Amino acid sequence: MFKRIFDILFSFIVVITVLIWLIPVFAILIFITTGEKPFFFQKRVGQHGREFNIFKLRTMKGFPPVNDPLLSEEETVRITKMGKILRKYRIDEFPQFINVLIGDMSIVGPRPERQQFLDNIIREIPNYAELQCLKPGITSLGQIRFGYADTFAQMKIRARYDLVYLDNLSLWTDIKIILYTIVVVIKGKGK
């Protein structure tokens, strides 16, 4: 319960102080530079296996195949110039604070995956299914320690960090992950 209250308060503060002006600016820039809708919605698997639409700012041209999800390495040709900037500073992830406010996500938690990738990870790392008891997070131990995964092998490495997070659940762990995430964002360590 305390984690949910923290998530709501933290997200509300971010929305009213940063997102209320930042998102419209980037939405307009995305539309001007690509001619496409600035927001992107994608099905991800949340707590207890429930699917939800994750909100992101568009960083790629067109739409990925629905029945054949691609990993980042295979999608790099679709990344726009604006998308490279948004990813570097992880600004494309900012709309997920709305996902937190509506209850689909948490600030800190395991990476929300697409169903096919989740099934593949669980097939190779069966105890990864234990993470389904948690809400997925905007940031995670895997995201700050490993970053974006370009291949399935890298996804498995990042997944192991999320299992370490499960073994070390605490408010202090969440605060440390948030602080590390702020450093990653400021330094532009995304890709």
C-alpha positions as CSV (number, residue, x, y, z in Angstrom):
1,M,0.0,0.0,0.0
2,F,2.8,2.4,0.9
3,K,4.5,1.7,-2.5
4,R,1.3,2.6,-4.3
5,I,0.9,5.8,-2.4
6,F,4.5,6.7,-3.1
7,D,4.0,5.9,-6.8
8,I,0.9,8.1,-7.0
9,L,2.5,11.1,-5.2
10,F,5.8,10.8,-7.2
11,S,4.0,10.5,-10.5
12,F,1.6,13.4,-9.7
13,I,4.6,15.7,-8.9
14,V,6.4,14.7,-12.1
15,V,3.2,15.2,-14.2
16,I,2.4,18.7,-12.8
17,T,6.0,20.0,-12.7
18,V,7.6,18.4,-15.8
19,L,5.3,16.5,-18.1
20,I,2.6,19.2,-18.4
21,W,4.9,21.3,-20.5
22,L,7.6,18.8,-21.7
23,I,5.3,16.3,-23.4
24,P,3.4,18.8,-25.5
25,V,6.7,20.3,-26.7
26,F,8.1,16.9,-27.8
27,A,4.7,15.8,-29.2
28,I,4.7,18.9,-31.5
29,L,8.4,18.3,-32.5
30,I,7.7,14.6,-33.3
31,F,4.7,15.5,-35.4
32,I,6.6,18.3,-37.3
33,T,9.6,16.1,-38.0
34,T,7.8,12.8,-38.8
35,G,4.3,13.7,-39.7
36,E,3.2,10.8,-37.5
37,K,1.2,10.6,-34.3
38,P,3.5,11.6,-31.4
39,F,2.3,8.9,-29.0
40,F,2.8,5.2,-29.3
41,F,0.8,2.5,-27.4
42,Q,1.9,-1.1,-27.2
43,K,0.5,-4.2,-25.4
44,R,2.7,-5.2,-22.5
45,V,2.3,-7.8,-19.7
46,G,1.6,-6.4,-16.3
47,Q,1.0,-7.7,-12.8
48,H,-0.5,-11.2,-12.6
49,G,-0.2,-11.5,-16.4
50,R,-2.7,-8.8,-17.2
51,E,-2.1,-7.0,-20.5
52,F,-2.2,-3.2,-20.6
53,N,-1.2,-0.5,-23.1
54,I,2.1,1.1,-22.3
55,F,2.3,4.8,-23.3
56,K,5.4,6.1,-25.0
57,L,6.5,9.0,-27.2
58,R,7.1,7.8,-30.8
59,T,10.7,7.2,-31.6
60,M,10.3,5.2,-34.8
61,K,8.7,5.5,-38.2
62,G,5.7,3.3,-38.9
63,F,4.5,0.5,-36.8
64,P,6.2,-2.8,-35.8
65,P,4.7,-6.1,-37.0
66,V,1.8,-7.1,-34.6
67,N,2.4,-10.9,-34.7
68,D,6.2,-10.7,-35.0
69,P,7.7,-8.5,-32.3
70,L,11.2,-7.3,-33.1
71,L,14.0,-6.6,-30.7
72,S,15.6,-3.2,-30.7
73,E,18.6,-4.3,-32.8
74,E,16.2,-5.3,-35.6
75,E,14.3,-2.0,-35.3
76,T,17.2,0.5,-35.4
77,V,16.6,1.4,-39.0
78,R,13.2,2.8,-38.1
79,I,14.5,5.2,-35.4
80,T,14.0,8.8,-36.3
81,K,16.5,11.6,-35.6
82,M,14.2,12.9,-32.9
83,G,13.8,9.4,-31.6
84,K,17.5,9.0,-31.0
85,I,17.4,12.1,-28.7
86,L,14.3,10.9,-26.9
87,R,15.9,7.5,-26.3
88,K,19.3,8.8,-25.3
89,Y,17.7,10.8,-22.4
90,R,14.8,8.2,-22.0
91,I,12.3,11.0,-22.6
92,D,10.2,8.5,-24.7
93,E,9.4,6.7,-21.4
94,F,8.0,9.8,-19.6
95,P,4.4,9.2,-20.6
96,Q,4.5,6.0,-18.5
97,F,3.9,8.2,-15.5
98,I,0.3,8.2,-16.7
99,N,0.4,4.3,-16.6
100,V,1.5,4.6,-13.0
101,L,-1.3,7.0,-12.1
102,I,-3.9,4.7,-13.6
103,G,-2.4,1.7,-11.8
104,D,-0.9,-0.4,-14.6
105,M,2.7,0.3,-13.5
106,S,4.9,1.3,-10.6
107,I,7.8,3.8,-10.6
108,V,10.2,0.9,-9.9
109,G,9.6,-2.7,-10.9
110,P,10.6,-5.3,-13.4
111,R,10.6,-4.3,-17.1
112,P,7.2,-4.8,-18.7
113,E,7.7,-7.1,-21.6
114,R,5.6,-8.1,-24.6
115,Q,4.0,-11.5,-24.2
116,Q,6.2,-13.4,-26.7
117,F,9.4,-12.2,-25.1
118,L,8.0,-12.9,-21.6
119,D,7.1,-16.4,-22.6
120,N,10.6,-17.0,-24.0
121,I,12.3,-15.6,-20.9
122,I,10.2,-17.8,-18.6
123,R,11.0,-20.8,-20.8
124,E,14.7,-20.3,-20.2
125,I,14.5,-18.8,-16.7
126,P,11.5,-20.4,-15.0
127,N,11.7,-18.4,-11.8
128,Y,11.3,-15.2,-13.8
129,A,7.5,-15.9,-13.6
130,E,7.7,-15.0,-9.9
131,L,8.1,-11.3,-11.0
132,Q,4.4,-11.4,-12.2
133,C,3.4,-10.7,-8.6
134,L,4.8,-7.2,-9.0
135,K,3.6,-4.3,-11.1
136,P,6.1,-3.5,-13.9
137,G,8.1,-0.3,-13.5
138,I,9.1,2.7,-15.5
139,T,12.6,1.9,-14.3
140,S,14.2,-1.2,-12.9
141,L,17.4,-2.6,-11.6
142,G,17.9,-4.3,-15.0
143,Q,17.4,-1.0,-16.8
144,I,20.0,0.9,-14.8
145,R,22.5,-1.9,-14.5
146,F,22.2,-3.2,-18.0
147,G,20.1,-0.9,-20.1
148,Y,18.2,-1.6,-23.3
149,A,18.4,-5.1,-24.6
150,D,19.1,-5.5,-28.4
151,T,19.1,-9.3,-28.4
152,F,17.3,-12.1,-26.6
153,A,20.6,-13.0,-24.9
154,Q,20.8,-9.5,-23.5
155,M,17.1,-9.7,-22.4
156,K,18.0,-12.7,-20.3
157,I,20.9,-10.9,-18.6
158,R,18.6,-7.9,-17.8
159,A,16.0,-10.3,-16.5
160,R,18.4,-11.7,-13.9
161,Y,18.8,-8.2,-12.5
162,D,15.1,-8.0,-12.1
163,L,15.2,-11.2,-10.1
164,V,17.8,-9.7,-7.9
165,Y,15.4,-6.8,-7.3
166,L,12.7,-9.3,-6.3
167,D,15.0,-10.6,-3.6
168,N,15.8,-7.1,-2.3
169,L,12.4,-5.4,-2.3
170,S,12.4,-2.4,0.0
171,L,11.7,1.3,-0.1
172,W,15.4,2.0,0.1
173,T,16.1,-0.2,-2.9
174,D,13.4,1.7,-4.9
175,I,14.9,5.1,-3.8
176,K,18.4,4.0,-4.9
177,I,17.1,2.8,-8.3
178,I,15.2,6.1,-8.8
179,L,18.4,8.1,-8.0
180,Y,20.5,6.0,-10.4
181,T,17.8,6.4,-13.0
182,I,18.0,10.2,-12.7
183,V,21.8,10.0,-13.2
184,V,21.3,7.8,-16.3
185,V,18.7,10.3,-17.7
186,I,20.9,13.4,-17.0
187,K,24.0,11.7,-18.5
188,G,22.1,10.6,-21.6
189,K,23.0,6.9,-21.2
190,G,20.0,5.6,-23.1
191,K,20.2,4.3,-26.7
